[in-house]
Amino acid sequence: MIGIDSRRRRWLLRAGLLLLLGAAAYVIIRNGESWLAEVRGFSWELSWIHLTVSTLLLAASYWFIPAGWIILSHRAGSTRGSGELRSAWFMSQLGRYLPGKIWLFAGRAAFLKAGGLSGFRATSVPFLELLYTAGGAGVAALLPFILFRNSIMASETLKWAVTASGAALLLIPFLKPLQRSLYRLRHGSAPRDLPLPSSGDSLMLILIYAGLWWLRGAVLLVWFRGFGITGISIWTCMAAAPLSWLAGYIVFLVPGGIGVREAAVVALVSSGGLTGPLLAVVAGQRLILSVIEVFFALTAAGRRRILSERKTT
């Protein structure tokens, strides 16, 4: 019975992915020629200084992202060092390019469980990491939303996206009683100490993630400047960075949110006649980010191999 259910889920995931790919192909076929015409007609003015600075800042922001995961893992009782936890995060991050994104969470939970944490604590950390990331995204998007709502948040869809991310932030203070109830329902009783950060740590985590989202927004702006695209405000980019991430996670069937996040960025920052160039530029940044992710993952794997060889000798 379990095998049948598993096969059904796999087929449903494949069918959903095929439908999304079909929809994406339809949009590209319908608009491809006009987008290519816009790309050819755009006056490209490359600035290698801007592109280099943007790439370095993107790599720096990616290196700092595991900070929340490290804090949450230690609060849950993990004795792993920060460097080891960071390496595990970089390697497991590549799991987001598999449909469903379940492998990302499974890899991190398995790593913590192998380090001595209970299954409950090990699986709680990736969930909390996602929730705090969404909370930080809500804070990062709310500032431009409040200050420039009429100019960059006119779409009802975007307003709903901000609301959803902000709701994740509001859920954080209520997690402890909710998690106790769920644990009691599943196991009959709830432990006294749950792997949840204190109020001070919660505030710190939210500010860390909000700061990283604002940095990603600045990176996006500098990247646009590197291709000669002007007229886009820093506030628009600061809203686009977290909201596009949220859009990619909502459409969980798409590996890594590829295409969804780029489309969300373009929808936020696009102005008349620039859809094609913006899509090409944002896709280029996704390619750079993928290279950075693979580089950090390979470096982390090499570091872990060296450490394991030292332990065995």
Backbone as CSV, one residue per row, in Angstrom:
resi,resn,N_x,N_y,N_z,CA_x,CA_y,CA_z,C_x,C_y,C_z
1,MET,0.837,-1.211,0.000,0.000,0.000,0.000,0.866,1.254,0.000
2,ILE,1.926,1.156,0.811,2.841,2.307,0.876,3.525,2.522,-0.457
3,GLY,3.907,1.343,-1.112,4.575,1.457,-2.400,3.667,2.073,-3.447
4,ILE,2.369,1.704,-3.407,1.409,2.263,-4.359,1.271,3.762,-4.164
5,ASP,1.126,4.183,-2.898,1.010,5.614,-2.609,2.249,6.362,-3.062
6,SER,3.402,5.753,-2.862,4.651,6.397,-3.276,4.694,6.547,-4.788
7,ARG,4.265,5.497,-5.505,4.247,5.588,-6.970,3.263,6.643,-7.450
8,ARG,2.120,6.717,-6.792,1.134,7.735,-7.162,1.698,9.135,-6.969
9,ARG,2.388,9.346,-5.857,2.973,10.671,-5.606,3.994,11.020,-6.678
10,ARG,4.825,10.034,-7.034,5.834,10.300,-8.064,5.186,10.667,-9.395
11,TRP,4.119,9.914,-9.757,3.443,10.212,-11.014,2.750,11.572,-10.972
12,LEU,2.177,11.928,-9.837,1.545,13.234,-9.698,2.574,14.346,-9.817
13,LEU,3.739,14.135,-9.190,4.799,15.135,-9.291,5.264,15.291,-10.737
14,ARG,5.425,14.166,-11.417,5.855,14.233,-12.810,4.803,14.920,-13.683
15,ALA,3.531,14.570,-13.445,2.458,15.193,-14.229,2.403,16.691,-13.968
16,GLY,2.537,17.083,-12.698,2.532,18.510,-12.374,3.696,19.242,-13.006
17,LEU,4.870,18.602,-12.984,6.051,19.217,-13.596,5.871,19.353,-15.102
18,LEU,5.303,18.353,-15.740,5.059,18.418,-17.181,4.077,19.531,-17.534
19,LEU,3.040,19.699,-16.707,2.078,20.776,-16.937,2.746,22.141,-16.826
20,LEU,3.604,22.294,-15.809,4.314,23.565,-15.647,5.253,23.818,-16.818
21,LEU,5.955,22.773,-17.248,6.854,22.930,-18.392,6.078,23.275,-19.652
22,GLY,4.911,22.654,-19.810,4.076,22.958,-20.960,3.601,24.401,-20.952
23,ALA,3.197,24.875,-19.767,2.754,26.258,-19.646,3.901,27.221,-19.944
24,ALA,5.096,26.886,-19.420,6.267,27.740,-19.670,6.604,27.761,-21.158
25,ALA,6.536,26.587,-21.811,6.829,26.523,-23.239,5.831,27.360,-24.039
26,TYR,4.569,27.321,-23.642,3.540,28.109,-24.331,3.833,29.603,-24.237
27,VAL,4.205,30.051,-23.026,4.511,31.473,-22.831,5.714,31.886,-23.666
28,ILE,6.739,31.008,-23.699,7.955,31.336,-24.459,7.661,31.384,-25.954
29,ILE,6.902,30.402,-26.440,6.572,30.375,-27.867,5.739,31.598,-28.252
30,ARG,4.824,31.967,-27.373,3.938,33.083,-27.676,4.667,34.421,-27.660
31,ASN,5.624,34.571,-26.741,6.278,35.871,-26.567,7.739,35.882,-26.991
32,GLY,8.258,34.723,-27.398,9.688,34.618,-27.677,10.192,35.606,-28.717
33,GLU,9.474,35.737,-29.814,9.938,36.616,-30.889,10.002,38.076,-30.447
34,SER,8.982,38.531,-29.734,8.987,39.921,-29.280,10.092,40.159,-28.252
35,TRP,10.340,39.167,-27.391,11.414,39.311,-26.398,12.780,39.375,-27.085
36,LEU,12.970,38.522,-28.108,14.241,38.550,-28.840,14.429,39.877,-29.557
37,ALA,13.341,40.428,-30.099,13.424,41.731,-30.756,13.824,42.811,-29.760
38,GLU,13.290,42.730,-28.541,13.661,43.690,-27.504,15.128,43.553,-27.127
39,VAL,15.608,42.305,-27.046,17.018,42.067,-26.709,17.927,42.638,-27.786
40,ARG,17.566,42.404,-29.058,18.401,42.921,-30.160,18.365,44.440,-30.225
41,GLY,17.213,45.019,-29.914,17.083,46.471,-30.022,17.589,47.242,-28.821
42,PHE,17.911,46.536,-27.732,18.358,47.229,-26.525,19.800,47.695,-26.688
43,SER,20.100,48.872,-26.164,21.452,49.421,-26.229,22.253,48.926,-25.024
44,TRP,22.987,47.834,-25.221,23.742,47.227,-24.132,25.016,48.021,-23.842
45,GLU,25.204,48.373,-22.582,26.403,49.103,-22.146,26.992,48.370,-20.944
46,LEU,27.926,47.462,-21.241,28.485,46.622,-20.187,29.466,47.399,-19.313
47,SER,29.354,47.185,-18.010,30.297,47.744,-17.041,30.875,46.578,-16.247
48,TRP,32.118,46.217,-16.560,32.714,45.061,-15.905,32.965,45.307,-14.425
49,ILE,33.113,46.546,-14.040,33.278,46.854,-12.614,31.994,46.508,-11.858
50,HIS,30.856,46.956,-12.387,29.576,46.651,-11.749,29.323,45.142,-11.725
51,LEU,29.595,44.453,-12.825,29.347,43.021,-12.893,30.242,42.252,-11.920
52,THR,31.494,42.686,-11.803,32.417,42.027,-10.877,32.004,42.248,-9.432
53,VAL,31.667,43.507,-9.101,31.233,43.820,-7.742,29.969,43.050,-7.391
54,SER,29.030,42.987,-8.331,27.789,42.269,-8.097,28.046,40.788,-7.851
55,THR,28.932,40.179,-8.640,29.245,38.756,-8.476,29.907,38.483,-7.133
56,LEU,30.830,39.346,-6.722,31.515,39.172,-5.432,30.540,39.331,-4.270
57,LEU,29.646,40.308,-4.367,28.650,40.502,-3.311,27.670,39.334,-3.256
58,LEU,27.325,38.776,-4.417,26.435,37.621,-4.455,27.088,36.425,-3.770
59,ALA,28.384,36.215,-4.045,29.109,35.114,-3.403,29.208,35.339,-1.890
60,ALA,29.438,36.596,-1.481,29.535,36.905,-0.053,28.207,36.664,0.649
61,SER,27.110,37.086,0.018,25.793,36.878,0.620,25.486,35.394,0.739
62,TYR,25.891,34.616,-0.252,25.644,33.174,-0.213,26.456,32.517,0.903
63,TRP,27.665,32.984,1.135,28.498,32.411,2.191,27.885,32.664,3.567
64,PHE,27.213,33.801,3.742,26.643,34.155,5.043,25.275,33.509,5.302
65,ILE,24.594,33.030,4.263,23.235,32.505,4.435,23.156,31.380,5.470
66,PRO,24.124,30.453,5.553,24.012,29.368,6.540,24.085,29.823,7.998
67,ALA,24.278,31.106,8.265,24.381,31.582,9.651,23.157,31.191,10.464
68,GLY,21.965,31.337,9.889,20.744,30.973,10.597,20.672,29.488,10.884
69,TRP,21.047,28.675,9.911,21.073,27.223,10.077,22.029,26.815,11.194
70,ILE,23.172,27.476,11.276,24.163,27.169,12.315,23.606,27.504,13.699
71,ILE,22.986,28.671,13.821,22.424,29.094,15.113,21.320,28.128,15.551
72,LEU,20.415,27.806,14.646,19.307,26.913,14.972,19.800,25.504,15.321
73,SER,20.815,25.031,14.606,21.357,23.699,14.893,21.974,23.653,16.279
74,HIS,22.717,24.679,16.652,23.319,24.713,17.981,22.256,24.834,19.067
75,ARG,21.214,25.631,18.815,20.137,25.757,19.801,19.388,24.434,19.977
76,ALA,19.357,23.618,18.923,18.692,22.320,19.003,19.541,21.282,19.719
77,GLY,20.815,21.609,19.994,21.683,20.700,20.734,22.790,20.071,19.921
78,SER,22.969,20.484,18.672,24.028,19.914,17.851,25.397,20.345,18.377
79,THR,26.314,19.397,18.418,27.681,19.684,18.865,28.634,19.863,17.681
80,ARG,28.103,19.828,16.490,28.945,20.030,15.305,29.497,21.454,15.292
81,GLY,30.699,21.598,14.783,31.294,22.916,14.678,30.631,23.740,13.589
82,SER,30.819,25.054,13.665,30.190,25.946,12.684,30.667,25.648,11.266
83,GLY,31.966,25.363,11.124,32.496,25.052,9.798,31.892,23.797,9.214
84,GLU,31.712,22.775,10.055,31.117,21.516,9.593,29.651,21.706,9.215
85,LEU,28.929,22.492,10.016,27.531,22.774,9.708,27.402,23.585,8.422
86,ARG,28.298,24.537,8.243,28.258,25.349,7.018,28.511,24.477,5.782
87,SER,29.476,23.560,5.892,29.783,22.664,4.771,28.586,21.787,4.434
88,ALA,27.915,21.264,5.469,26.733,20.427,5.238,25.627,21.221,4.558
89,TRP,25.480,22.480,4.932,24.447,23.327,4.321,24.740,23.538,2.844
90,PHE,26.006,23.837,2.512,26.365,24.075,1.122,26.117,22.834,0.260
91,MET,26.458,21.665,0.784,26.284,20.442,-0.005,24.810,20.084,-0.158
92,SER,24.034,20.229,0.913,22.613,19.887,0.840,21.824,20.893,0.013
93,GLN,22.345,22.099,-0.150,21.627,23.133,-0.888,21.384,22.730,-2.337
94,LEU,22.253,21.901,-2.889,22.064,21.458,-4.266,20.825,20.579,-4.406
95,GLY,20.303,20.068,-3.283,19.089,19.268,-3.323,17.869,20.052,-3.750
96,ARG,17.949,21.385,-3.724,16.784,22.181,-4.130,16.552,22.123,-5.637
97,TYR,17.532,21.597,-6.369,17.351,21.476,-7.811,16.660,20.172,-8.199
98,LEU,16.259,19.375,-7.193,15.444,18.198,-7.446,13.981,18.557,-7.217
99,PRO,13.057,18.019,-8.002,11.633,18.381,-7.862,11.116,18.115,-6.448
100,GLY,10.341,19.067,-5.920,9.741,18.916,-4.610,10.535,19.521,-3.476
101,LYS,11.836,19.727,-3.659,12.714,20.338,-2.658,12.831,19.525,-1.371
102,ILE,12.287,18.296,-1.357,12.318,17.489,-0.142,13.732,17.032,0.186
103,TRP,14.579,16.872,-0.856,15.923,16.346,-0.628,16.781,17.342,0.120
104,LEU,16.508,18.604,-0.057,17.248,19.631,0.683,17.017,19.453,2.178
105,PHE,15.760,19.352,2.594,15.429,19.206,4.009,15.858,17.846,4.543
106,ALA,15.677,16.805,3.727,16.047,15.457,4.165,17.548,15.356,4.408
107,GLY,18.337,15.979,3.545,19.784,15.932,3.709,20.246,16.620,4.986
108,ARG,19.686,17.762,5.283,20.080,18.490,6.489,19.613,17.775,7.746
109,ALA,18.398,17.250,7.711,17.885,16.518,8.870,18.715,15.260,9.115
110,ALA,19.071,14.541,8.042,19.873,13.327,8.184,21.249,13.648,8.753
111,PHE,21.825,14.770,8.351,23.136,15.171,8.858,23.075,15.418,10.367
112,LEU,22.045,16.137,10.820,21.912,16.418,12.253,21.605,15.141,13.038
113,LYS,20.799,14.262,12.462,20.474,13.009,13.151,21.713,12.134,13.276
114,ALA,22.545,12.111,12.246,23.788,11.335,12.313,24.738,11.899,13.360
115,GLY,24.568,13.196,13.679,25.416,13.833,14.687,24.905,13.665,16.099
116,GLY,23.810,12.909,16.286,23.348,12.621,17.634,22.024,13.236,18.033
117,LEU,21.429,14.075,17.193,20.140,14.664,17.549,19.014,13.655,17.337
118,SER,17.949,13.808,18.101,16.776,12.962,17.901,16.133,13.304,16.561
119,GLY,15.327,12.362,16.064,14.671,12.606,14.788,13.792,13.839,14.818
120,PHE,13.114,14.073,15.947,12.246,15.236,16.068,13.040,16.535,15.988
121,ARG,14.142,16.599,16.739,14.951,17.820,16.724,15.628,18.016,15.366
122,ALA,16.107,16.913,14.790,16.803,17.018,13.505,15.883,17.532,12.403
123,THR,14.644,17.068,12.374,13.716,17.524,11.335,13.147,18.907,11.635
124,SER,13.173,19.328,12.902,12.646,20.643,13.252,13.529,21.775,12.733
125,VAL,14.849,21.555,12.725,15.776,22.639,12.374,15.577,23.128,10.938
126,PRO,15.541,22.256,9.905,15.317,22.765,8.551,13.972,23.476,8.392
127,PHE,12.945,22.973,9.098,11.633,23.625,9.039,11.711,25.035,9.623
128,LEU,12.359,25.158,10.788,12.491,26.472,11.423,13.340,27.408,10.570
129,GLU,14.371,26.856,9.935,15.216,27.675,9.060,14.391,28.284,7.931
130,LEU,13.533,27.462,7.331,12.675,27.962,6.255,11.732,29.037,6.767
131,LEU,11.175,28.820,7.964,10.221,29.775,8.511,10.887,31.113,8.825
132,TYR,12.070,31.074,9.413,12.772,32.322,9.716,13.250,33.012,8.434
133,THR,13.622,32.227,7.429,13.988,32.824,6.143,12.799,33.563,5.546
134,ALA,11.615,32.936,5.615,10.405,33.584,5.120,10.064,34.813,5.952
135,GLY,10.267,34.719,7.273,10.025,35.883,8.120,10.940,37.036,7.765
136,GLY,12.218,36.731,7.538,13.151,37.775,7.112,12.773,38.352,5.764
137,ALA,12.276,37.485,4.866,11.820,37.969,3.564,10.636,38.918,3.727
138,GLY,9.752,38.592,4.683,8.611,39.475,4.930,9.041,40.838,5.412
139,VAL,9.998,40.865,6.349,10.500,42.145,6.849,11.193,42.919,5.735
140,ALA,12.021,42.213,4.939,12.765,42.880,3.872,11.843,43.482,2.824
141,ALA,10.727,42.813,2.535,9.798,43.304,1.516,8.856,44.366,2.055
142,LEU,8.611,44.349,3.380,7.634,45.276,3.942,8.101,46.724,3.886
143,LEU,9.410,46.952,4.017,9.907,48.331,3.998,9.600,49.028,2.677
144,PRO,10.012,48.477,1.520,9.624,49.123,0.255,8.119,49.068,0.026
145,PHE,7.465,48.022,0.541,6.016,47.919,0.400,5.317,49.087,1.094
146,ILE,5.799,49.444,2.274,5.199,50.543,3.034,5.551,51.892,2.416
147,LEU,6.804,52.068,2.028,7.266,53.372,1.549,6.842,53.659,0.111
148,PHE,6.780,52.606,-0.719,6.513,52.828,-2.151,5.417,51.890,-2.654
149,ARG,4.385,51.729,-1.861,3.331,50.773,-2.184,2.669,51.065,-3.519
150,ASN,2.370,52.308,-3.786,1.627,52.654,-5.006,2.448,52.461,-6.267
151,SER,3.771,52.638,-6.144,4.601,52.579,-7.345,5.124,51.191,-7.653
152,ILE,5.389,50.357,-6.629,5.971,49.051,-6.921,5.102,47.889,-6.463
153,MET,4.019,48.175,-5.763,3.176,47.099,-5.263,1.723,47.298,-5.688
154,ALA,1.510,47.706,-6.913,0.149,47.954,-7.377,-0.600,46.649,-7.639
155,SER,0.125,45.594,-7.995,-0.505,44.328,-8.324,-1.052,43.641,-7.072
156,GLU,-2.261,43.111,-7.198,-2.863,42.376,-6.086,-2.076,41.106,-5.781
157,THR,-1.514,40.482,-6.823,-0.712,39.277,-6.609,0.482,39.563,-5.719
158,LEU,1.146,40.680,-5.969,2.308,41.053,-5.167,1.901,41.362,-3.731
159,LYS,0.750,41.981,-3.556,0.279,42.270,-2.205,0.028,40.980,-1.433
160,TRP,-0.513,39.973,-2.126,-0.736,38.686,-1.478,0.581,38.023,-1.122
161,ALA,1.592,38.173,-1.985,2.900,37.580,-1.705,3.522,38.199,-0.456
162,VAL,3.422,39.519,-0.332,3.938,40.193,0.863,3.178,39.733,2.094
163,THR,1.866,39.615,1.977,1.045,39.182,3.104,1.418,37.774,3.547
164,ALA,1.639,36.862,2.589,1.993,35.487,2.922,3.322,35.421,3.656
165,SER,4.306,36.169,3.171,5.604,36.173,3.825,5.520,36.802,5.210
166,GLY,4.747,37.890,5.331,4.576,38.510,6.636,3.855,37.601,7.606
167,ALA,2.928,36.761,7.095,2.217,35.827,7.957,3.172,34.811,8.562
168,ALA,4.172,34.383,7.786,5.171,33.461,8.322,5.920,34.098,9.491
169,LEU,6.193,35.392,9.383,6.849,36.115,10.470,5.964,36.149,11.705
170,LEU,4.668,36.400,11.516,3.748,36.498,12.653,3.537,35.149,13.341
171,LEU,3.760,34.045,12.620,3.573,32.722,13.207,4.677,32.350,14.190
172,ILE,5.842,32.970,14.053,7.000,32.566,14.839,6.749,32.607,16.346
173,PRO,6.157,33.684,16.923,5.946,33.703,18.370,5.000,32.603,18.862
174,PHE,4.170,32.040,17.967,3.197,31.036,18.377,3.664,29.613,18.093
175,LEU,4.893,29.464,17.669,5.371,28.141,17.294,5.455,27.189,18.479
176,LYS,5.899,27.677,19.628,6.124,26.767,20.748,4.836,26.057,21.179
177,PRO,3.729,26.748,21.470,2.511,26.009,21.816,1.996,25.143,20.682
178,LEU,2.140,25.624,19.435,1.688,24.832,18.292,2.519,23.567,18.166
179,GLN,3.833,23.695,18.302,4.699,22.536,18.154,4.498,21.550,19.303
180,ARG,4.258,22.039,20.493,3.969,21.166,21.631,2.698,20.351,21.369
181,SER,1.672,21.023,20.829,0.408,20.333,20.555,0.589,19.247,19.505
182,LEU,1.330,19.563,18.434,1.568,18.581,17.384,2.394,17.409,17.898
183,TYR,3.400,17.706,18.719,4.237,16.640,19.260,3.438,15.752,20.209
184,ARG,2.569,16.353,21.028,1.740,15.592,21.960,0.742,14.715,21.205
185,LEU,0.212,15.245,20.110,-0.733,14.484,19.294,-0.055,13.277,18.645
186,ARG,1.192,13.445,18.250,1.916,12.375,17.551,2.521,11.362,18.518
187,HIS,3.067,11.827,19.655,3.815,10.943,20.550,3.162,10.754,21.916
188,GLY,2.076,11.456,22.185,1.399,11.284,23.459,1.842,12.253,24.538
189,SER,3.044,12.780,24.419,3.550,13.765,25.385,4.568,14.640,24.688
190,ALA,4.792,15.824,25.258,5.726,16.776,24.663,6.912,16.983,25.594
191,PRO,8.132,17.003,25.076,9.299,17.259,25.921,9.283,18.684,26.448
192,ARG,9.938,18.894,27.563,9.969,20.228,28.156,10.760,21.208,27.285
193,ASP,11.886,20.736,26.776,12.760,21.611,25.991,12.607,21.309,24.506
194,LEU,11.980,22.216,23.806,11.847,22.091,22.362,12.963,22.872,21.681
195,PRO,13.367,22.459,20.475,14.486,23.120,19.797,14.091,24.458,19.188
196,LEU,13.603,25.368,20.003,13.187,26.677,19.509,14.071,27.758,20.112
197,PRO,14.481,28.734,19.320,15.323,29.815,19.847,14.533,30.723,20.778
198,SER,15.265,31.464,21.604,14.633,32.424,22.501,14.120,33.617,21.705
199,SER,13.424,34.514,22.412,12.896,35.712,21.731,14.032,36.548,21.161
200,GLY,15.119,36.672,21.942,16.263,37.440,21.452,16.892,36.806,20.231
201,ASP,17.045,35.470,20.253,17.606,34.776,19.100,16.672,34.871,17.890
202,SER,15.357,34.823,18.141,14.390,34.946,17.046,14.532,36.295,16.350
203,LEU,14.639,37.355,17.144,14.813,38.685,16.569,16.115,38.759,15.785
204,MET,17.185,38.177,16.341,18.474,38.193,15.658,18.396,37.446,14.329
205,LEU,17.738,36.289,14.329,17.623,35.504,13.106,16.846,36.257,12.031
206,ILE,15.745,36.876,12.425,14.937,37.615,11.461,15.727,38.780,10.871
207,LEU,16.480,39.485,11.722,17.279,40.608,11.238,18.411,40.133,10.332
208,ILE,18.999,38.973,10.665,20.055,38.419,9.812,19.509,38.131,8.416
209,TYR,18.384,37.446,8.364,17.817,37.098,7.061,17.311,38.336,6.314
210,ALA,16.723,39.289,7.035,16.270,40.522,6.379,17.458,41.265,5.791
211,GLY,18.568,41.334,6.559,19.767,41.997,6.051,20.323,41.312,4.817
212,LEU,20.301,39.974,4.806,20.790,39.245,3.642,19.889,39.465,2.427
213,TRP,18.578,39.574,2.650,17.675,39.858,1.533,17.911,41.258,0.985
214,TRP,18.147,42.232,1.863,18.445,43.586,1.392,19.753,43.607,0.609
215,LEU,20.726,42.805,1.063,21.980,42.710,0.319,21.734,42.109,-1.057
216,ARG,20.879,41.085,-1.122,20.549,40.500,-2.426,19.865,41.522,-3.337
217,GLY,19.040,42.378,-2.747,18.412,43.424,-3.539,19.438,44.397,-4.106
218,ALA,20.414,44.776,-3.287,21.484,45.664,-3.758,22.310,44.986,-4.848
219,VAL,22.563,43.688,-4.681,23.296,42.918,-5.692,22.551,42.944,-7.017
220,LEU,21.234,42.784,-6.963,20.413,42.794,-8.172,20.492,44.146,-8.873
221,LEU,20.441,45.216,-8.096,20.520,46.558,-8.679,21.866,46.770,-9.381
222,VAL,22.962,46.403,-8.722,24.297,46.565,-9.317,24.432,45.708,-10.564
223,TRP,23.828,44.520,-10.547,23.856,43.632,-11.719,23.150,44.288,-12.905
224,PHE,21.999,44.913,-12.663,21.307,45.629,-13.731,22.169,46.756,-14.279
225,ARG,22.800,47.493,-13.377,23.657,48.607,-13.806,24.808,48.103,-14.673
226,GLY,25.261,46.894,-14.396,26.367,46.338,-15.171,26.027,46.086,-16.621
227,PHE,24.739,45.996,-16.939,24.303,45.793,-18.324,23.696,47.061,-18.926
228,GLY,23.804,48.155,-18.189,23.289,49.422,-18.709,21.807,49.617,-18.519
229,ILE,21.195,48.811,-17.644,19.756,48.947,-17.368,19.583,49.902,-16.194
230,THR,18.969,51.025,-16.457,18.757,52.044,-15.430,17.259,52.274,-15.241
231,GLY,16.935,53.162,-14.319,15.533,53.494,-14.088,14.840,52.569,-13.117
232,ILE,15.563,51.622,-12.527,15.004,50.709,-11.529,15.524,51.124,-10.163
233,SER,14.637,51.341,-9.211,15.052,51.844,-7.902,15.570,50.713,-7.021
234,ILE,16.368,51.083,-6.031,16.883,50.125,-5.058,15.741,49.486,-4.280
235,TRP,14.667,50.250,-4.049,13.527,49.728,-3.283,12.812,48.626,-4.043
236,THR,12.701,48.805,-5.352,12.084,47.778,-6.170,12.892,46.487,-6.120
237,CYS,14.211,46.621,-6.206,15.081,45.440,-6.156,15.029,44.781,-4.785
238,MET,14.935,45.585,-3.730,14.873,45.020,-2.377,13.578,44.257,-2.154
239,ALA,12.517,44.655,-2.834,11.267,43.894,-2.763,11.330,42.676,-3.668
240,ALA,11.975,42.806,-4.822,12.012,41.723,-5.798,12.818,40.530,-5.306
241,ALA,13.912,40.771,-4.597,14.773,39.665,-4.156,14.043,38.691,-3.238
242,PRO,13.428,39.142,-2.138,12.731,38.180,-1.267,11.435,37.636,-1.866
243,LEU,10.692,38.473,-2.589,9.412,38.011,-3.122,9.595,36.987,-4.238
244,SER,10.656,37.118,-5.022,10.912,36.128,-6.069,11.316,34.794,-5.449
245,TRP,12.063,34.850,-4.342,12.402,33.610,-3.624,11.131,32.933,-3.120
246,LEU,10.231,33.730,-2.556,8.974,33.184,-2.046,8.174,32.541,-3.174
247,ALA,8.139,33.176,-4.328,7.411,32.621,-5.474,8.001,31.287,-5.894
248,GLY,9.326,31.177,-5.870,9.977,29.921,-6.238,9.662,28.797,-5.280
249,TYR,9.495,29.119,-3.997,9.173,28.083,-3.020,7.708,27.666,-3.093
250,ILE,6.840,28.612,-3.419,5.419,28.262,-3.538,5.215,27.246,-4.655
251,VAL,5.889,27.447,-5.783,5.818,26.489,-6.893,6.883,25.422,-6.639
252,PHE,6.607,24.520,-5.690,7.620,23.608,-5.184,8.015,22.514,-6.173
253,LEU,7.206,22.294,-7.223,7.538,21.254,-8.182,8.727,21.626,-9.064
254,VAL,8.951,22.918,-9.245,10.009,23.374,-10.146,11.354,23.308,-9.430
255,PRO,12.313,22.535,-9.929,13.619,22.428,-9.274,14.312,23.783,-9.139
256,GLY,14.621,24.147,-7.887,15.318,25.398,-7.640,14.514,26.642,-7.960
257,GLY,13.229,26.468,-8.268,12.427,27.624,-8.649,12.881,28.250,-9.950
258,ILE,13.613,27.465,-10.778,14.157,27.994,-12.028,13.029,28.472,-12.930
259,GLY,13.150,29.668,-13.412,12.141,30.254,-14.286,11.084,31.019,-13.509
260,VAL,10.631,30.448,-12.387,9.602,31.109,-11.589,10.174,32.360,-10.926
261,ARG,11.333,32.220,-10.301,11.932,33.369,-9.613,12.337,34.455,-10.608
262,GLU,12.871,34.037,-11.741,13.264,35.024,-12.748,12.035,35.768,-13.272
263,ALA,10.948,35.030,-13.501,9.716,35.667,-13.977,9.162,36.629,-12.930
264,ALA,9.283,36.258,-11.644,8.789,37.128,-10.584,9.595,38.418,-10.509
265,VAL,10.920,38.318,-10.654,11.757,39.520,-10.648,11.376,40.442,-11.793
266,VAL,11.241,39.866,-12.986,10.902,40.675,-14.165,9.535,41.320,-13.990
267,ALA,8.581,40.578,-13.430,7.243,41.143,-13.221,7.291,42.340,-12.281
268,LEU,8.207,42.322,-11.319,8.316,43.415,-10.354,9.019,44.637,-10.922
269,VAL,10.080,44.401,-11.680,10.926,45.529,-12.084,10.707,45.953,-13.528
270,SER,9.941,45.180,-14.299,9.819,45.443,-15.729,9.089,46.739,-16.017
271,SER,9.571,47.422,-17.036,8.879,48.582,-17.595,8.704,48.353,-19.090
272,GLY,7.949,49.168,-19.755,7.615,48.955,-21.155,8.818,48.722,-22.048
273,GLY,8.772,47.636,-22.832,9.811,47.359,-23.810,11.068,46.751,-23.253
274,LEU,11.098,46.384,-21.957,12.319,45.862,-21.362,12.178,44.421,-20.874
275,THR,11.075,43.770,-21.149,10.872,42.419,-20.639,11.953,41.468,-21.135
276,GLY,12.237,41.483,-22.428,13.256,40.604,-22.998,14.630,40.823,-22.389
277,PRO,15.167,42.052,-22.422,16.475,42.302,-21.822,16.538,41.963,-20.339
278,LEU,15.483,42.310,-19.591,15.485,42.012,-18.155,15.506,40.510,-17.904
279,LEU,14.734,39.771,-18.689,14.697,38.321,-18.523,16.065,37.709,-18.814
280,ALA,16.736,38.211,-19.837,18.066,37.702,-20.184,19.075,38.014,-19.088
281,VAL,18.995,39.222,-18.540,19.935,39.643,-17.499,19.707,38.857,-16.202
282,VAL,18.454,38.694,-15.814,18.142,37.962,-14.587,18.515,36.490,-14.737
283,ALA,18.291,35.918,-15.931,18.697,34.537,-16.175,20.216,34.406,-16.070
284,GLY,20.922,35.426,-16.518,22.378,35.419,-16.394,22.831,35.400,-14.941
285,GLN,22.131,36.160,-14.091,22.478,36.139,-12.674,22.184,34.782,-12.052
286,ARG,21.088,34.130,-12.468,20.788,32.785,-11.972,21.917,31.825,-12.323
287,LEU,22.454,31.959,-13.543,23.561,31.099,-13.961,24.782,31.328,-13.066
288,ILE,25.081,32.596,-12.776,26.206,32.910,-11.895,25.981,32.325,-10.507
289,LEU,24.748,32.455,-9.987,24.436,31.914,-8.668,24.599,30.390,-8.644
290,SER,24.188,29.711,-9.709,24.336,28.258,-9.778,25.805,27.862,-9.752
291,VAL,26.638,28.614,-10.447,28.083,28.347,-10.424,28.637,28.534,-9.011
292,ILE,28.190,29.584,-8.328,28.626,29.835,-6.953,28.191,28.700,-6.038
293,GLU,26.951,28.232,-6.204,26.449,27.136,-5.371,27.265,25.863,-5.570
294,VAL,27.562,25.537,-6.816,28.346,24.335,-7.098,29.759,24.493,-6.543
295,PHE,30.344,25.673,-6.699,31.709,25.916,-6.208,31.785,25.710,-4.696
296,PHE,30.841,26.312,-3.959,30.853,26.172,-2.502,30.574,24.728,-2.084
297,ALA,29.692,24.042,-2.813,29.392,22.649,-2.489,30.614,21.759,-2.702
298,LEU,31.319,21.944,-3.818,32.517,21.157,-4.087,33.622,21.467,-3.079
299,THR,33.771,22.741,-2.728,34.763,23.118,-1.721,34.442,22.483,-0.377
300,ALA,33.142,22.487,-0.006,32.728,21.882,1.259,32.959,20.375,1.247
301,ALA,32.667,19.728,0.110,32.887,18.287,0.007,34.369,17.950,0.133
302,GLY,35.207,18.761,-0.492,36.647,18.551,-0.375,37.139,18.740,1.050
303,ARG,36.581,19.733,1.724,36.971,19.990,3.114,36.570,18.823,4.010
304,ARG,35.371,18.293,3.829,34.912,17.168,4.639,35.748,15.914,4.365
305,ARG,36.148,15.711,3.120,36.963,14.547,2.790,38.328,14.638,3.467
306,ILE,38.899,15.828,3.479,40.195,16.011,4.127,40.088,15.763,5.633
307,LEU,39.010,16.283,6.247,38.821,16.101,7.690,38.613,14.625,8.034
308,SER,37.841,13.904,7.192,37.606,12.487,7.463,38.884,11.675,7.311
309,GLU,39.738,12.045,6.345,41.009,11.348,6.168,41.918,11.584,7.362
310,ARG,41.891,12.795,7.931,42.709,13.082,9.101,42.264,12.285,10.310
311,LYS,40.927,12.074,10.418,40.406,11.319,11.560,40.774,9.843,11.483
312,THR,40.858,9.311,10.255,41.162,7.897,10.100,42.652,7.579,10.194
313,THR,43.517,8.611,10.063,44.959,8.378,10.132,45.499,8.630,11.527
